[in-house]
Amino acid sequence: MMKLLAPLIAGLLFGAGLVVSGMTDSANVIGFLDVTGNWMPALALVMGGAIAVNVGLTALALKRTAPLFESRFWVPVRKDIDRPLLVGAALFGIGWGLGGFCPGPGLIAAAAGNLNAIVFVASMSVGMYGFKRWQAGAPGEVHVPVTLTPQTTPELPPSALQTSTVDA
């Protein structure tokens, strides 16, 4: 039960932060992307604040020998920039610019009944499912492997880490 408490609290904080900062309003996102017109820098401030908090809390968390609700830390280690990453980033950016939502704010706005967000989330879901089917080359269930391996830092003994491949 306690393992579910952390994501619950994190999700509530994330959602509240998006609503309080106005990032569930697609006009704010489109205003941020409109650098040649009526540019609205609020999104940059929200992202900067989120990055600062994340960097600080991650550094603090990794000083522990293990997370609070797990026996080991699981950290991704892929750092390469490949073609799928670049194409995916471009497609994400195009969708973000056209829709005015990224996934998190889109889900929150859809849950609040915003019709544009509902259409956005439905379309995003169809696109994700369609890509996974296309990538697999056949209909049916698709598993995309994600490799997680230990992070080696002086603060983390190897016994606190584990390497594994999981299906996303």
C-alpha positions, -999 to 999 in steps of 0.1 A, spaced: 0 0 0 28 24 9 44 18 -26 12 35 -41 14 64 -18 44 80 -34 30 81 -70 -3 92 -56 13 122 -38 35 129 -68 6 129 -92 -15 152 -70 14 176 -67 21 175 -105 -16 181 -113 -20 209 -88 12 225 -101 0 224 -137 -34 239 -127 -20 266 -104 6 277 -130 -20 278 -158 -3 252 -179 -35 233 -185 -47 262 -206 -35 256 -242 -33 294 -248 -4 296 -224 15 269 -242 8 284 -276 18 318 -263 51 304 -251 57 289 -286 48 321 -303 83 337 -301 78 361 -329 44 374 -317 29 379 -282 55 356 -264 44 344 -230 75 332 -209 54 316 -181 61 280 -194 98 286 -193 96 297 -157 75 267 -148 99 243 -165 129 261 -149 113 258 -114 105 221 -120 141 213 -132 156 231 -101 134 212 -77 140 179 -95 178 183 -95 178 192 -58 155 164 -47 172 138 -69 206 147 -54 191 143 -20 174 110 -27 205 94 -43 224 100 -10 202 72 4 212 36 1 177 28 -13 144 45 -21 118 47 6 94 21 -9 118 0 -30 148 -22 -21 169 -7 -49 172 24 -72 163 18 -109 179 43 -132 180 45 -170 214 46 -185 208 51 -222 224 84 -232 227 80 -269 208 103 -293 195 82 -322 171 87 -351 140 74 -333 146 99 -305 150 128 -329 120 119 -350 99 113 -318 110 147 -304 101 164 -336 66 147 -337 61 155 -301 69 192 -307 46 194 -337 18 179 -318 25 201 -288 25 232 -310 -6 223 -330 -26 211 -299 -13 234 -273 -11 205 -248 16 181 -238 5 148 -223 3 158 -186 -17 190 -190 -37 174 -217 -49 146 -194 -57 171 -166 -77 194 -190 -95 164 -205 -104 152 -170 -118 187 -164 -140 183 -194 -121 205 -219 -134 192 -253 -102 201 -272 -81 183 -246 -104 152 -248 -99 151 -286 -61 157 -281 -58 128 -255 -79 104 -277 -58 113 -307 -25 109 -288 -36 75 -275 -45 64 -311 -11 76 -323 8 58 -296 -11 26 -301 -7 28 -339 30 34 -336 35 4 -314 16 -18 -338 35 -4 -367 68 -9 -349 60 -45 -340 50 -52 -377 20 -73 -366 -12 -68 -348 -15 -77 -312 2 -69 -280 35 -50 -282 63 -49 -257 89 -21 -260 120 -31 -240 134 -4 -216 168 -12 -201 174 -1 -165 209 -5 -150 226 6 -118 238 41 -113 273 39 -99 280 67 -75 300 67 -43 268 72 -23 251 41 -38 266 7 -29 261 -19 -57 239 -39 -35 213 -11 -36 211 -13 -73 198 -38 -99 201 -42 -136 171 -54 -155 151 -52 -188 114 -45 -183 86 -42 -208 71 -7 -210 
